[in-house]
């Protein structure tokens, strides 16, 4: 395990033997979709179609926040992250004794942060808020430490000289507080705890986001040094998302396992790291009709590399307006079903039918070096028991490869080789 000079990564080296031993075998944790019966957001009064409708609506709202620029906060670190991004949650504990929390899993964030007492300006969290004064393992990071400056953080203005973090969001909301060390405990899928001592966390005292309910904050899976992936000391993680139609089954988030994705059917494509995980989408095929991505968002050859975000927190797949228009036309030309008005003006191409495989053309996403063949569950979504709509939408900002397109795939990230791999998998049995 490579050790860097920064204090954060030095801490990882001190625990390197323990973590390497644990991660050689790998472990998995449960990913809780917000509409799962295990989720604190679950409403038994909602029908499955109401949950799908709300997921589509949230996805469109999220996409409106993507932008190629981001606002800066003076003297604090900034990240490109998305507000109100509640699709998948992770159950974990912080501190000693352990304090249970639900964090939003976000591949677009490079820090683990949570609301902390005292809350100077916080969103409404209905579950108890973490009080660091009641934990025997909580430590603030001093301004004099190497890690404070290596991450571009600032110092508090009081006499305690605590290191501060700050994240600005697309809608100008923010999270700010103390950069600290604390014990983080994950409950693995086999029921055993996995403890990560001296984890760097953001203890947020000012959080002006549009979160609500029992959500405590964000668990970042980005490539930065303070993300959960980096602090676990692994360069590999993966997930397997079960279909929305099977909420009784659990999705999995897997850390480690050098050979987690192997065998026939595996395809891989380069990751382009630009704050978020970007892939290069060259074209989309409807049957044998190949639709080139085009130069919608690229003014030079470098910009053509990394033209779409892969994101587990966005439901739909968003494409540039011209590519979406060509895709919709190509599908409409081959699907011989009754067109219907789009429900509540959310999705454009809708049919009156419960779709079967024989009625849906094969749609393939052609990434650089990897052709990902999408099934009906990846490309159409049932809005009620008789209407199915294309699960793609146009965007004027950054394209996104969403979680519907990734369901029933094992999706693996190798940050050493800088690739993402896909393998068709029945995630209900994984």
N, C-alpha and C positions, 0 to 999 in steps of 0.2 A: 504494500500500500504506500503510495507516494505521500510524503509529508512536505507541506509547504511552510513557509515562514510565518504565515499569519497565525494568530492565536487560536482562531476557530479551527483550522485544520490541524494545528498542533494537538488540540484536545482530542481530535479524532485519532491521531496517532497513538496517544496514550492509551486509548481503548481499542487500538487496532487489533491486537491479538484476540481479544474477546469477540469483537464484531466479526472479524474474518472467520473465526471458527463457526459462529452462528450462521453467517450468511453463506458459507460454503454449501450448507445444506439447504439454504433458502427458507423462506417462510411466507405465508400469505395472510392477509387480513380481509375482513369483509368490507366491501363497498356497498353502502346503503343508498339505494335510490330514494329520493325524497318522497316518492309515492309508494314505497314499500310499506307493508304493515309494520316493519321494524323501525320505520322512520318517525321521529317526533312530529313531522309535518303531516303524517298520514291522517286522512279523514275518511272514516268508514261510511260516511253519508254520500261521498262522491262515487259515481260510477267509473268504470275503467275508461270510458270514452271521455268523461269530464276531465280525468287526469291527463289523458293524451292531449286533449284540447288545450289545457293549461300549460303543458310542457311545450307545445308548439308556440303558444303565445309568448311564454317566457323566452324561448329561443330567439324569436324575432326581436324582442326587446333587447336581449343581450347583444345581438349582432349590430344593433344600432349604436352600441358603445365602442365597437372596434374602430380604431383609427391608427394611422401610421405614425402619428406623433403622440406625445404625452406631456402633461403639464409637470412642471418641476416645483418642488418645495424648497425654499431657501435653506441651504446648509443641511439637508437631510437626503438620504438615499431615495430614489424613486424606482418604481417597477411598473411594467406594463401589465396591468391586471384588470379584471372586469367586475364591476359592481353587481350586486344582487344575483350572484352566480351560484344558485343553490340547486344542483341536480344530483350530485353524489356526495354523501357524507361519510366521515370516518369516526367511529367511536374510539376514543382514547382517554388516557388519564394523565394528569400533570401533577407533579409535586409529591411530597411526603408528609402526611399520608396521601394516597392517590385521590385526586379530585376528578370526577368523570366529566367529560365534555363531548360535544359533537362538533367537529370541524369540517368545513367545506373543502373537499379535495380539489385542488386547482393546479393543473399543469402549467398555468400561466403566471405562477407566483413563485418567488425564490425565498420565501421566509415562512416560518410557522408563527402566526401571531394569534392572540386571544385577548378578549376583554379582561381587564384587571381592575380590582379595587385599589385605590379610589378612582372612580370614573368621573372625570371632569366634564366630558361631553360624549356620551355613548348612545348607541342605538338601543332599542328596547329588547333586551334579552330576558325571556320569561324564566329560564332556568337560572340557578345560582351562578353568580360571577366569581371567578377565581380571586381569592384573597392571598397574595404572596406572603403576607405576614404570618399566615397560619401554616406555611410549609417550612420544614427544617432544611430543605435542600435548595431553596431559592437563593440566587445570588445575582445582584446587578453587576454588569460589566463596567469597570472603571474606564474613564476617558483615557487613562494612561496606557491601556492595553493596546497591543498591535492590531487586534481585530477591529477595534472601534474605528480606526482610521483606514484600515485596509478595505472596509466596506463602505467608505465614504460617509460614515455616520457623523453625528455632531455631539456636542456635550451639553448637558443640562446647565441651566444658568444659576442653579442654587449652589450651596456650599458642598453638596455631596458629589458633584462632578460625575454624574452617571452618564454612560453612553446612551444615546438616543437613536431610535430608528424612525423612519417616516416613509409612508407609501402614498403616492397620489394616484387617484383613480380617474378614469376617463370623464366622469361627470363632475370632477373637481371635489368629490368627497375624499376623505383621507383617513388613515390610521397612523397614530403617532404614540410613542411611549418609550419605555425603557428596554434596551437590548440586554437580555439577561440569560442566565444559565439555570436550567432546571431539569429534573428527572422526568422523562416522558415514557409512559408505559403503553405498549400496544397489546391488544388481545388478539393472538393469532387464531387462525381458523381451526386449529386443533384444541383450542381452549387454553393454551399455556400463555403466560405473559412474556413479553419481550421488553426489557428495560433498556433505555438509552440514557445513560447518565450524562450530566453536564451538557444537555442539549441547548443550543442557542435558540432562544425564542424572543418574540416581541411581546412585551407585556403592555397592551394598549390602554392608555388612559383617555385618549381622544379618538373616537371612532365615529365618523359622521356618515356612515354608509347606510344603504337601504336594506339592511338585514333585519331579521325579526325572529321571534320564537326562541327555540333552544340553541340556535346557531351561536357558537362562541367566537368564531373567527375563521381563519384559513389555515389549511395544511398544504404548504407549497411543495410541488413535485418538480419544479423547474430545475435548470442546470446550475444555478448559483450555489455558492458555498454554504448558505444557511438553509437550503431546502432540506426536507426530510430525506430525500434520496442521497444527497451529498453527505449528510451527517451520519447516515447509516454506513457510509464507507463503501457503497456499492456503485457500480457504473451501469447496473442492469435493473430494470423493473418492467413489469408488464401488467396488463389487466385483461379480464374476460368479462364482457358486459352481457348479461342475460337480456332477452327481448322484453320490452315493456309489457307485453301480453302475458308474461309469466312472473308477476311480482312476488310469488311465493318462493322463488328461487333467489339465491344470493349471487351477486357479482363478486369477483375476486380481484384484489390488488396484490401482486406478487413481487417480492424483493429477492434479489440474488438469483440463484439457479443459473449456472453458466450455460446449461443446455436446455433451458425451458422451452425454446422454440426450435424445433428441428424436425426432420423427416420430410416426406413428400408434401408438396403443396405450399411450402413456405416461400414467400417472396419478400424481398427487402429493398428499401429505398433510402437514399441519404437524408439525414436530418440537416437542415440549415438553421443554425442557432442565431436568431435575431431577437433576443429577449424572450420570445416564445418558441415553441417547436414548429418549424416550418418544413413542409415537404414541397417537392416540385411536381405539380400536376401538368402533364404534357397534353392530355386529351381525355375525352370521355366517349365511349362507344355505346351506341344503341344497336344491339345486334352487330352487324358488320359495318354500320355507318359510323365512322370515326369523326368526332368533332374536336378540332384542335383548340387548345386553350386560347391561343391568340396572344396579342400584346396589350390586353386591356389595362394592365397595371404596370407594365414594364416599359421603361424608356431606354434601357440598355441591357446587354446580355447578362450582367450580374444580377439584375433585378428579376430576370426570368427564373433564376434559381431561388427556390424558396418563395413560391407564389401563393401558398395556401397553408393555413394553420391547421394542425391536427389537434382536436380539442375534445375531451370527454365531457366537458361541462356545457356544451351547446348541443341541442337536440337535432336540429336540421343541418343539412349541408348547404352552404351559401356559395354561390358562384357569381362571377362578374355578369352584369346584365346581358351582354351580347351572347355569352356562352350559355347562360340559362335559357335565353329565348330560343337558341338553336336546339338545345336539349329538349325543351318542351315541345317544340314543333316536331322533332324527330320521333318522340314517343307518341304524340297525338296521331302521327301518320300511320303507326303500326298497331296501335291498340284499338280494337274494334268493339268498344263498349260505349254505353250511353254517358255523355258528358253531363255534369250537373254543375249548378252554381257553387262557387267555393264557400264553405261554411264560414260565416262571420268575416269574410274577406281576408282570411289568413293565408290560405294556400291557393295557387292559381289553377292547377290541373287536377280535377277531381272527377271520379267516375262512380256511377251507381252500381256497385257490385262488391261482394266480398272476394277479393282477389285471390286467385289460385295461380300456381306457378306457370301453368300453360297459357295464362292470359297476360303475362308480364314479359316484355322483352328482356333479354339479358343486357344488363348495363355494366360496363367495366370502367373503372377508374384507372387510367394509365399514368401511374407515377413513374418518375425516372427509375428505370430498372425493375419495376414491379407493376404487374397488371393485377389489380384487385377486382375480382368478379363479385358483383353485388347481387344478392337474392332479393326476392319480393319484400321481405321484412326490412331490408336495408334501404329500399328505394320508395316504398309506398307506406303510408300510415293510415290505419282505419280511424276515421273521425267519428263514425257511429257504426251501427251494425249493417249499414247498407251503402256507406260512402267511404271511398278510399281516395287519398290525395297523394300526389307526388311530394316526397319528403325533401325537396330541394326548394330553394328560394333565391331570388336575385339580390345582389348587394352592390352598393356603390363604393364600399370601403374594402376591407380585407376579406378574401374568401376563407371559408372555414369548412373543414371536413368533420362533420358532427358525429354524435354518438349513435344515432340510428344507423348510420352507414357502417359503424364499427361493431354492432351487436352480433354475437355469435362468431366473433373473430378473437383469437388470442393475439393481442397487439403488444409487441415487445420493443422496448427502447434500450439500445446499447449505446451508452454515452462515451464508450471508449472507441468503438468503431464508427460512431456517429451514424447509426442506421436505425430505422424503424422496420420491424418485420410483422407480417400478417400471416395468420394461418386459420383457415376455416375450422371452427371448433363448436361443439355443442356446450355452451357455457353453463347450462343447467347441470351438466354432469362433470364439469371440470373441478 
